[in-house]
């Protein structure tokens, strides 16, 4: 029996497609270079999962839950896939920082995307870190309905 990692599941392949297309729409540039026409969905999913910077996404529910976290995000939040994906996304930030995080997400939602966001986050083990110059963008489905948000950043440090 062959086991496929969860980030290669069919639903994740569709989500990664939305994530990358929505990033292109929001910022006018690709998030990763593997997102070339003709690239296989599995290759693109592997490239996003293995890229060197954190990428996360949550659904568009009233209490958004994480729907995607790549390897860099899993490492930073010190959690395996099954512990981070499905978690209420507000729990990625300390309680004292959740209101400020919510304001940034609402701004990104109303503007479709923002760049330059900075804030404090907390790993699943309680370790705090600062993220800087994050991009947050709206995820769009095939019918052009907003269906969640994604974020990525390259600058962070432990505090």
C-alpha positions as CSV (number, residue, x, y, z in Angstrom):
1,X,0.0,0.0,0.0
2,X,1.4,3.4,-1.0
3,X,1.0,6.3,1.4
4,X,0.8,9.8,0.1
5,X,1.6,12.7,2.5
6,X,-1.4,14.9,3.4
7,X,-0.1,17.9,1.4
8,X,-0.5,15.8,-1.8
9,X,-4.1,14.8,-1.2
10,X,-6.6,15.8,-4.0
11,X,-8.2,18.5,-1.8
12,X,-4.8,19.9,-1.0
13,X,-3.8,20.0,-4.7
14,X,-6.9,22.1,-5.4
15,X,-6.2,24.3,-2.4
16,X,-2.6,24.9,-3.5
17,X,-3.9,25.8,-6.9
18,X,-6.2,28.4,-5.4
19,X,-3.5,29.7,-3.1
20,X,-1.0,30.2,-6.0
21,X,-3.5,31.7,-8.4
22,X,-4.9,34.0,-5.7
23,X,-1.3,35.2,-4.9
24,X,-0.7,35.9,-8.5
25,X,-4.0,37.8,-8.7
26,X,-3.2,39.8,-5.5
27,X,0.4,40.7,-6.0
28,X,1.0,40.2,-9.8
29,X,3.8,37.7,-9.2
30,X,4.3,34.1,-8.5
31,X,4.7,32.8,-5.0
32,X,7.0,30.0,-6.1
33,X,8.8,29.3,-9.4
34,X,7.4,25.8,-9.8
35,X,4.0,27.3,-10.6
36,X,4.8,27.3,-14.4
37,X,2.2,26.3,-17.0
38,X,2.4,22.6,-17.6
39,X,3.9,21.7,-14.2
40,X,2.1,18.7,-12.5
41,X,-0.1,19.4,-9.6
42,X,2.0,17.1,-7.4
43,X,5.2,18.8,-8.3
44,X,3.7,22.2,-7.5
45,X,2.4,20.9,-4.2
46,X,5.8,19.4,-3.3
47,X,7.6,22.7,-4.3
48,X,5.3,24.8,-2.1
49,X,5.5,22.4,0.8
50,X,9.3,22.4,0.6
51,X,10.0,26.0,-0.2
52,X,12.1,27.8,2.4
53,X,9.6,30.2,3.8
54,X,6.3,29.6,5.8
55,X,3.0,29.5,3.9
56,X,-0.3,29.0,5.7
57,X,-3.9,29.2,4.7
58,X,-7.2,29.2,6.6
59,X,-10.8,28.7,5.4
60,X,-13.4,31.4,5.2
61,X,-15.6,30.3,8.1
62,X,-16.7,32.5,11.0
63,X,-14.0,30.9,13.2
64,X,-11.4,30.2,10.5
65,X,-9.4,27.0,10.8
66,X,-6.0,26.3,9.2
67,X,-6.3,24.4,5.9
68,X,-2.7,24.4,4.8
69,X,0.8,24.7,6.4
70,X,4.0,23.9,4.5
71,X,7.1,22.4,6.1
72,X,8.6,25.7,7.1
73,X,5.4,26.7,8.9
74,X,5.1,23.3,10.5
75,X,8.7,23.7,11.8
76,X,8.2,27.2,13.0
77,X,4.9,26.3,14.8
78,X,6.6,23.1,16.1
79,X,3.7,20.9,15.1
80,X,3.0,18.0,12.8
81,X,0.5,18.4,9.9
82,X,-2.4,16.8,11.8
83,X,-1.9,19.1,14.8
84,X,-1.7,22.4,12.9
85,X,-4.0,21.9,10.0
86,X,-7.6,22.1,11.4
87,X,-6.5,24.3,14.3
88,X,-8.4,27.6,14.7
89,X,-6.0,30.0,13.0
90,X,-6.4,32.6,15.8
91,X,-4.3,30.2,18.0
92,X,-1.2,30.9,15.9
93,X,-1.0,34.2,17.8
94,X,-0.8,34.8,21.6
95,X,-4.1,35.8,23.2
96,X,-2.8,39.4,23.7
97,X,-2.0,39.6,19.9
98,X,-5.2,38.1,18.5
99,X,-7.1,41.4,18.2
100,X,-4.3,43.0,16.2
101,X,-4.0,39.9,14.1
102,X,-7.8,40.1,13.4
103,X,-7.5,43.7,12.3
104,X,-4.8,42.8,9.8
105,X,-6.9,39.9,8.4
106,X,-9.9,42.1,8.1
107,X,-7.9,44.8,6.3
108,X,-6.5,42.1,3.9
109,X,-10.0,40.9,3.3
110,X,-11.4,44.3,2.5
111,X,-8.4,45.2,0.3
112,X,-8.0,41.7,-1.2
113,X,-4.4,41.6,0.0
114,X,-1.8,43.5,2.1
115,X,2.0,43.4,2.3
116,X,4.3,44.5,5.1
117,X,2.4,43.0,8.0
118,X,4.3,42.4,11.2
119,X,3.1,40.7,14.4
120,X,3.9,38.2,17.2
121,X,3.1,34.6,16.9
122,X,3.4,31.6,19.2
123,X,4.4,28.0,18.5
124,X,2.3,25.1,19.7
125,X,5.0,24.6,22.4
126,X,4.5,28.2,23.6
127,X,7.6,29.8,22.0
128,X,7.0,33.3,20.7
129,X,8.4,34.8,17.5
130,X,8.0,37.9,15.5
131,X,7.1,37.8,11.8
132,X,7.9,40.8,9.6
133,X,6.9,41.9,6.1
134,X,4.2,39.2,5.8
135,X,1.9,39.1,2.8
136,X,-1.8,38.2,3.5
137,X,-4.2,37.6,0.6
138,X,-7.7,36.4,-0.1
139,X,-8.2,32.9,-1.6
140,X,-10.7,32.8,-4.5
141,X,-12.4,29.6,-5.7
142,X,-13.2,28.7,-9.3
143,X,-16.4,30.7,-9.2
144,X,-14.5,33.8,-8.0
145,X,-15.9,33.6,-4.5
146,X,-13.7,34.4,-1.5
147,X,-13.1,31.2,0.3
148,X,-10.3,31.9,2.8
149,X,-7.0,33.7,3.3
150,X,-3.3,32.8,3.0
151,X,-0.1,34.3,4.4
152,X,3.6,34.0,3.8
153,X,6.7,35.6,5.1
154,X,10.4,35.2,5.0
155,X,11.5,37.4,7.9
156,X,11.0,36.1,11.5
157,X,13.0,35.7,14.7
158,X,12.5,34.2,18.2
159,X,11.6,36.7,21.0
